[in-house]
Amino acid sequence: MTACVRAGCTGTIQDGFCDECGLAPATQSPTDPDQVSTRTTGSRRASSRSNRTGRSRRGRLGAGLVEVPAVPYRDPANAVLANPEVAEHRRFCGNCEAPVGRGKDGRPGRTEGYCTKCGSGYSFSPKLGKGDVVAGQYEVLGCIAHGGLGWLYLAQDRNVNGRWVVLKGLLDTGDPEAMAAAVAERRFLAEVEHPNIVKIYNFVEHPDPRTGTMVGYIVMEYVGGRSLKQLRAERDEHDRLKPLPVGQAIAYAVEVLPALGYLHGQGLLYCDFKPDNVIQSEEQLKLIDLGAVRRIDDEDSAVYKTDGYCAPELSEQGPSVDADLYTVGRTLAVLTFNFDYVGAYRDSLPSPAEVPVLARHDSFHRLLSRATDRDPDRRFVSAEEMGEQLTGVLREVMAAEDGVPRPGFSTLFTVERKVFGAHEWPSPLSPAELVTALPVPQVDTADPAAGLLATVATDDPAGLLAALSGARLSTVEVKLRVARAHIELGDLASAEAVLAEVRGEDEWDWRVDWYQGLAALAASDPAEAYARFNAVYDVVPGEAAPKLAIAAALECQGDYAAAGRYYETVWRTDHSHVSAAFGLARTRLRRAERARAIEALDSVPASSSHHLVAQLAAIRACTHDRIPAEIVEDELIAAANRLEAVELDAERRALVSVEVLACARDRAAAGVSAASGRTLLGSALTEMGLSRGLERCYRELARLAPTKQQRIALVDLANSVRPLTWV
């Protein structure tokens, strides 16, 4: 083993990576936030609703779904600002938020003084200089950034082998609320331990050199790299900020949400999430500013927020878990498209008509809409829930970008119970058929009846009702299963009564909408089914099941263009949803896109149990509903070659051969000439040759017919297509 040579690291290299910093052997810091975190008061209680993982090349940034460019580690010594100043347009009173320290008549503004509005003192001058030693331990090298609570200083820990650390001071030494916030941090932040959260080492005090007043400092680890704000800073040829790729931005959120979830699990709220407060170093992501963190049940401390990111109710109701998740949604929006997020869209999002990326990725738009809903009750209820849906959206986005499927397991829905619309292809869908084919919500394992429901699983809805009636249980999961059984039996009134009970117990349970959608299909009301499934899609935008159900409902309504888009999204993302491939082909065929319909069927992989069915459907796509004069000879030859390449029993091969030969004979009978010397399934491409081929197939089918009546009928068909001759 060898020592890690990175500055400030005391780890050793094992298996090619440091066991302390997690990085490969080798050998940027945050800059000013462009928005100042401001404070308000009040709180809202939370709704009812460590191993190191240094990334380098073996980490998980991107969740294995997208390649996120690494950010070089920045040498701490190069992070020190040569001239540490806070720009005048970023100077605000820490008490009343009024502008302070502004220049006038060509004279620069004062960096220290008193607010003319409320009289509170302010100071934007660094309290520490190069060479100062804080608490007899931390030697200061200089300032590296200024944030909502004041200057950040780079220092070396004399007691730990010169380890690089960051000292975070207060916004104003005369601000009692700011000092109280620092004291609160000293109590619990040192206990925070998560690989994606900056580590707090210590809390110390040092006298202000000008006033002698003791100033508090938090001592935390140095994270070298670039903030998400800096990564977003590149500009295009029109000098506009260039958004990050959607997949990359989502990957950042997916990585950081577990850190927020960890804080929430510890009874803490982050409160001020924004691009400035997240740094990428190499392939690792970290929350770097814990200055606004507070306990969930704290109703008295000042709340730090940033306009354009904070939830609209924050000032009146205070922070909450869903308000934290709101800031993640706003950050995703800011990273992925340009909009006036501190002005016209301070509390809202632009429409997809205004933002191409939202129009291109509907699931991403719906996720942002839920995360940033003005009604807190409609937002995500946990970081875990939001992370799961974001991961599903990421799979969809990346599949759309490069066409490579990104399958994933759903924790909310079962797989398709049956592949619908395949075996009678391309017959129109029956809404009632979908009731027993579409996925259904997974049983909540925390439900008291989960074990019972697992033991009484049956395809007989009447038998299931009898079994559950005897069990005398009435949990939410039992009610939902009973409702589903009633739907499958066609007893829609009973199903609706049970679903109304569940809705009464929890008005936000999206599963009620799902089963109401199935009930609407059973009632042959695809428009209502679409509305219900669309409501589910709004809540769980990362799931494939709602999109598949919406596609089926739209197809039943005859909206083949819209249905095709949903089918394509589902199939492109995950090839386990085979119904989507057949639906995509069907809707393309309905729109006279025959070649693209066949392309969709050909995409069903050979490993699928429905590959043969898809190949036969592709043959029928060549022959179905054709105008003889428009039939292309090469299409017929391709269909015949496809038929000869698949393994079929004699009867089925003869049946499909009849379809291909009949289509070709119709073409020949319409007077369309054929290329000389070409054959189709062993028959010349002439009306007589194709008629003889049809006769041969009918006689083969007659030979295989199980009854005398069927045999006679098939012989009659053979005679009817037999070409007339003089013999």
N, C-alpha and C positions, 0 to 999 in steps of 0.2 A: 504493500500500500504506500502511496505517496501523498504528501500534503497538498491540499487545494491551494493554488497560487492566486486565487481571486482576492482582491483587497478586502480585508476585514473578515474573511471566512476562516474558521478554524477546523473545517472538516477534512476528511481524507478521501482520496479517489478510490472507489470500489466499483468494479464492473464498468469502468469507463465514465462514472459519474460521481459527483461529490455527495457524500452521505449527509452533509449539512445544508448546502444551498441547492442541491439537486441538479446542478448544471454541469455541462461537460467542461473539462479542464481548459482554461484560457487565460488570457493573460499571458433612459436618460431621466433624468430627474424631473419631477414635476415643475412646471413653470407657473407663472401667475394664472389663476383662473380668470377668464374674461368676465365672469359674473361673480359678484360678491354674495356670499351667503348672508342673509339677513335673518333677524330673529323675530319671533312673535311669542305669545304665551298661550296657555291652554293645552288641554290634552284630551284625547278620546281613547278610552280603554279598548283593548283588542276585542274584536268580534269573536263570538263563539266559534263563528265559522273558522392518536394523531401522528397519523404518519405524514411525513413531508411528501409532497407530490411535485417536486421540482421537475419541470417538463423536459427540457432539452428535446431530444428526438423521441423520447419514449413516453411523453406525457399525454394528456387527453384534451388539450385545447382544440376545439373543433369537433369534439365528440366522435372522432373517427369518420365524420361526414364531410368535412370541408378542410382544406389545407389553409391554415392561417399563417401568413408570413411571420417569421421570427423577428423580434426587435433586439438589436444588439445591446448587450449590457453596457452601461455607461460608467466609465471610471469615475468614482466619486469626486476625485480631485478636480475633474473638469466640470463639475456641476455648479461650482461656486459662481455666483453672480459678481461681475466686476463692479457694477454700480447699482446696488440694490435700492430701487425706488418703487413706490406705488404710483402709477399714473394718476393724474388728478381726476380723470373721469371715473376712477374706481374708488374714490375716497368718499365714504359715507359715515355718518355718525353711528356708533355702535348701539346707541340707545333709541334714537327716534328715526334713524335711517335717512336723515336729511343730508344733502351734499355738504361736504366740509372740505377744507384745505384747497379751495379752488383759487386760481389766479385771477387778477383783476388789473385792468389798464396796463397790460403787458408785463406785470410783475407776477412771478410764480407764486403758487399757493403755499401756505405754511404746512409743514408736515406734522406740526404739533400745535395744539391750541384748544379752543373751546367752541362747541357748537353754538351758533348764533340762535338756533331755534329752541333748544332745550337746556343749554348751558353745560352739558356734559363734556368732560375733557376727552380729547382724542390724541392719538399719536401713531404715526405711520413710519417713525424712524426705527431702525434696528436697535434693539436693546443690548445686543452682544456684538463684539467685534472679534476679528482674527486674533487668536492668542489667548482670549479669555478662557478661564478654566471654571466650569460650573460644577458646584458641589465637590470640588477637589478631585474630580474624576473625568469630566468630559471637556476636552480641549477643542475650542471652536475654530473652524477654518473659515467660516463666512456664511452668508445667506444663500439659500438655493431657491426659495419661492416665498410668495406671500399668499395666504389663504384667508378664509373667513374669520379665523380666530387669531390671525397675526402671522409673524414671520416664522419661517422654518429655517433652521440653521444646521449645517453639516458639522459634525464633530467626530472626534475619535475617543473611544473609551480606553483610558489609560490602564484600567484594571482588567481589561479583557483583550490583551494582545493587540491593542490599537484598532479594535473593531469599529467600523464605520457606523455611526448612528445619526439620527435626526432629532433635533430638539425643536419642539413646537411650542412657541410662546403664545401669549394672549394678544388679542386685538388692541386692548387698551388697559394699562395697569390700573387705571382708576375706575374700571367698570366692574362693579361687584358681581353682576350676573355672569360675566365672562370668567371671573375668578371662581365663582361657584361651579360653573361648568367644568373647569379644570379639576377642582376638588372631587367632583362626582366621578370624573374619569379615573382619578387615582384610586377610587374605591373598587371599581370592578373591571376596568379595561385590561389590567394586567393579567386577568384570568381568561381573557378571550384567546382561544387557541384554535386557529383554523388555517390551513395552508394558503387560502386565498384572502386572508386578512393580515394586514401589517401587524407585526408583533410589537406589543408594548413592553419595554424592558423595565422602566422605572418612572418615578415622578419626583422631581427635585425643585428646589427654589434657589433663586440667585438675586441679589439686590440690583435694582435699576441703578446704573452708574450716575444718573442725573438726580434722582430723587431719594435714593436709598431704600425705596419701597421694595419689599420682597415680591418677586415675580415668579409665578409657577411655570414649569416646563415639563412637558411629557417627553420621555426619551423612548424612541421607537427605532425599529430596524430601518436601514437605508435600502430602498428599492430602486435600483438603477434601471432606467428604461425610458419609455415614453407613455404619456397619458393618452387615453382614448381621444381626448380633445386634440392633442398634438397629432395623433394619427389621422385625424379628420381635417387637418389644417392645409392639406395640399389644394392648390387652386387650378382651375381650368384656364383655357385661353381667354375667357371673358372675365377673369379674375374673380370667379365665383368658387366658393368652397366645393370641393368634389366629395360627394357622399361616399361612404365606404360601401363595398359590395354587401348586399343584403345578407348573404350567407355568413360573411365574416362578422358582421355586427351581431347577428343572432348567436353565433358561436361565443362571442364575448358575454352575452347575456346568459346563455346556458351555463357558462363557466362560473359566473359570479353569483347566480341565484342561490346555489347551495350555501354560499357564504352568508347571504342575507337570511336564508332559512335557518342556518346555524344560530345567528344572532337572535332571531325570533324565538327559537327553541330555548335560548338562554334568558328569555324575558326581556330582550333588548330590541330597540328600534334604531335603524341607521339614520333615517330622517332626511338626509341631504345627498342622495345618490345622484350623480351626474358624471359626464365624461371626464371632468377634471380630476375626479376622485378615484379613478381606476387606472392603474399602470400595467402595461405589458413589458416584461423584461424577459428576453429570450422567448420562450414559449410558455411563460407563466404569467398569470393575471392576479393582481392583488388590489383590494380596497386599501387605500393609503391614508384616509383621513377619518379618524373616529371622533373628531371634535364635536359632532352633533349627536352622537349616540346617547340614548337615554333609556331608562327603564320603561316598559310598557305601562306600568301603573303610576308613573310619575306625572302628576297633574299640575305641578308647580314650576318646574324648571323652564327656562327659556327654550324656545324651539327654533332651531336654525333651519332656514329654507332658502331655496334659490328660485326666483321667479322664472317661469317658463318650464320648470321641472316639477315644482311642488303641486300637490293636490289642491283643488280650489277650496276645499273645506278646512284646510289646515289651520288657518288663522282662528276660526271659530271653534272647531271641534278638536283640534290638536292632532298629533301623529297617530298612526295605526299601522297594522301590518299591510292592509290594502293600500294605504297611502304610500308606503315604501314601494310596493309593487307598481303603483302609479308612476313613480319616478323612473322605474326601469323601462316602462312603456314609453314614456316621454324621451328618455335617453335613446332608445332604439329608433324612434322617429327622427330625432336630431341627427343621429349618425347616418341615416340612410336616405334622407332627402332634404332639400332646402325648403324652408317655410318660415314664416314670421312667428316663431314660437314664443316670443315675449310680447307680441303685439296682437295682431288680428286673431292669431290662433293660440293665445296664451292658455286657454282652457279647452281647446278643441283641436281636431285634426282637419286638414284639408281633405277634399273628396278625391276619390280615385280619378275623376275627370281632370283634376288639377295636378295629380302626381302619378306619372306613368308607372312607377314601381309598385304603387298600390293597386293600380289597374291590372298589372301583370301578375301580381301575387295576391289573390283575393284572401287566402287564408292568413297571410301576414297582416293585411288590412284589418281583418276581423279580430285578430289577436290584439293588435294595437288598440282597436276600438274598445274591446273588453277591458284591457288593462287600464285604459285612461277614461273610462266611463265617468261622467260627472256624478252618477249615483254610486256611492261606495259599495252598496250591496250587490251591484252587478259586476264588480271586479273579481279578479282571481282572489281566492281566499287564502292561498299559501304559496310560498316560493316553490314548493315541490310541484304543486298543480301547474303553475305557470311554466316551470321548467319542462315538465312533461309535454305540455302543448307546444311550447317553443321548439322542442326537439322534433316533434312531428312536423311542424311548419318548416323547420330546417331541412328535413328529409325531402319534403315536397319542393322547396325552393331549389335545392341543389340538383334534384332530378330534372327540374325544368331548365336549369342552366346548361347541363351537359348531356341530358338524355339517359343517364345511367341510373337505374332503379336504386332506391335507398330503402329497402324494406325494414320494418320495425314491428315489434310486438306491442299490441295495445293492452293496457291494463284496464281499459274501460269497456271494451267491446269484445265479443266473441268473434271468431272467424265467420265467414259466410256459412250458413247452415246448409245451403244448396247453391249450386251454380245455376243461375236462372237465365232463361232465354238462349240456351245453347242447343239443346237436343231437337227442338222444333224450329231451328233457325232457318230462315229469318222471319218466322211468324211474329205478329205483333205481341207485345207483352200483355199479359193479363195482370191487372193490379192485384187480384186475389192471390195469384201465384207468388207474389213477392212477400206475402205475410209470413210464410214458412221458409223463405229463402234468405232474407236479409239478416245481417248480424243482429244480435240483441245485447243489451248492457250486461256486463259481468255482474255476478252476485257479489255484494259487499261481504267480504269474509268476516267483518266485525259484527255483522247482523247475527242475533242469537239463533236464527233459523238457517244459517248458511250450511251447517252440516246436514241438516235434514233435507234441504233442497238438493244437495249433492247426491243423497241416497235415493231420492224419488225421481230422478231424472228419467223422463220417458217421452216418447213421441206421441203418446196418446193423451191429448188434453183432458178428455173426460176422466180417464183413470187418474191423472194427476190431481184434478179437482177433488176426486173422491179421497185420495190419499191425504191431501192437505186438510180436508174437512175433518177427517178422523184424527189428525194430529192436534187440532184445536190451538193452532198458533196463529197470531195475527200481527206479525212484524211487517215492516215496510217491504222487505224482500219477498215475503210470502204474498203480500197484496199485489206486488208487481207481477209475480209469477202467475197468480190467479187471474189477473187482468189479461195477461198474454194468452192463457188458456181459453178464456172467454172469447177473445178476438179470433183465435184459430178455430173455435167452434161456431163463429158467426153470431154469438150473443153479444152484440156491441153495446146494448143498453147496460148489461151487467158489468161489462168492462169499464164503461165510462163512470159508473157509480163507484167502482173500486178506485179508479184513478183520481176521482174527485176527493176521496178520502186521503189519498197520499198527498195531493196538492194542498189540502187543508192543513196537513201536518208540516209541510215544508214547501212554501210557494216557489222556492228556487230550484227544486229538484227537476233537472232537465229530462230525466228518464220518463216523466209523465208525458212530456211533449213527444218523446220517441214513440211510446206506445199509442198515443193518440194519432200519430202519423200512420202506424200500422193499422189502427182501427179505420182510419180514413181510406186506406188502400183496400181493406176488406169490404168497405162500403162502396167501392169503385168511385171514390172521390179523390183523384190524384191532385187536384188543386189544393185541397185542404191538407193532404199529406205533404205536399211540397212546403206549405207554410209551417207545419209542425217540424219537419226535418230541418228547415232553414233556421228555425229558432234554436235547435240543438247545435247546428253548425256554428252559430254565433257564440255559444258557450264553450264548445270544445273544437276550436278551429284546426287543431293539429291532428284530428282523427279522420280516418278514411271513411268510416261507416256512414256518417251523415252525408258526405259528398256522393257516395254510391247510391244512397237512398234518394237524394235529391235528383240525381241523374235518372233513376228509374221513374220517379214521379213525373219529371219533365217529359220523358219519352212517352209515357202513357197519355200525356196531354197533347202530344204531337209536336212539341218544341224540340226538334231533333238537333238544331244547332247548339242550343244551350245544354241539352243533355249530353251531347258529344263532348263538350268542353269539360264537364265534370267527369265523365267516364275516362277521358284522356288523362286528366290530372291524377285520378286514382290509379290507373293502370301504369302510367309512366313512373309513378313513385314506388309501387309495390306490385309485383307480378303474382302475388298470392291471391289477389282479388280477380279471379279469372272471369267472373261475370262482367267486369268492366271491359275486358277485351272484346267479348261478344257484343256488349252494348255499344262500344265504340264502333265496331264494324257495322252493326245494324244501323246506327244513326248515320254513318257515312253512306251506306248503301241507299238509305231513304233520301239522301241528298244527291244521289247520282254520282257519288265519289267511289266508283267501283274499285279502282286500283288501290285507293287508300284503305278501303274496307278490307281488301285482301291483305294489305300490308299489316293491318292490325291483327288479323287472324294468324298471320305468319309469325307474329311476335310471341304467341303462346309457346313457351319453350318445350323442347322435346321431352324434358323431364316431367312435364305436367301430365296428369292423368287425363286431361282434356285436350292433349295435343292432337290426337286422331280426330276428335270431334271438330276441332278448329280447322284441320286440313279438309275435312268433308264440307265444312261450312264455306271454306274458301272456294271449293269447286262449285258449290251452289251459288256463290256470289257471281261466278262467271255466267251462270245459266239462268239465274232468277229474273223473271219479269223483263225479258229482253225484247226489243223491237228487232226482228230478223235482219233488217237492212243495216242496223247499227252494230251488229255483232262482229268483233274483230277476230280474224282467223287465228292470229297468234295467241289470243286469250283462250280460245278453245283448245289449241294444242297444249298450252300450259296447263289447263285444267286436266286434260287427258294424261299428261305426264305426271301430274300430281297424284292422280288416281292410281296410276300404275306403280307409284313409289310407296304407297301405303299398304299395310297388311290388313286385308279384310277377308271375311268368309265369303264363299261363292255367292250366296244370295244377296248380301249387301253390296258386293262389287257389281253384280248385275243390275241392281236397282239404281245405283249411282251412274252406271254406264248408260242406262236408259235416259237419264236426265241430260247427260252431255251429248249423246247421239241425237236425241230429239231436238235439242237446241241447234245443233249443227245442221240437221235436216231442214228445219224451218228456214234457216239462212239460205241453204241451197235452193229450197223451193221458192224463195223470194227472188231468185235470179242472181244472187251474189256469187260471182265466180270465185274459184279457189285456185291456189297455186298448183301447178302441175306436179304430180308425183307424190304429194303429201298425203298422209293417212291419219286417221283419228281412231284410236283403239282398234287398229287392224282393219279399218274400213276406209275405202277411198272417199275423198271429200266431194262426192257427187251425190245428188239426191238418191240415185239408185243404190250406190254403195252404202250410204248411211242408212237407207231403209233396210237393206239386208243386215246391217249390223244390229239395228233395232229388233228385227225379227229374231235374230240369233239370241239376243238377250232375253226376249220374252219367252222363248222356248226353254232357255236355261232356267228361268224363274218357274215356268210350268213344271219342269222336271223336279224342282225342289219344293213345290207347293205341298202343304200338309193335307189339303182336302181335295176331293174330286171337283167340287164346285169352283174352287180357286184355280185349279189346273185348267178346267174348261175355259174359264174367263181369260186366263193368260194366253191360251192357245188361240182364242178368238182375237186377242190383241195382236198376236204374232201374225195371224192371217191378214189382219186389217192393214198392217204396215208393209206387208210383203209386196215388192214391186211387181207390176204386171209384166208378163212375158208371153211370147207366142207358144211356149211349151207348157 
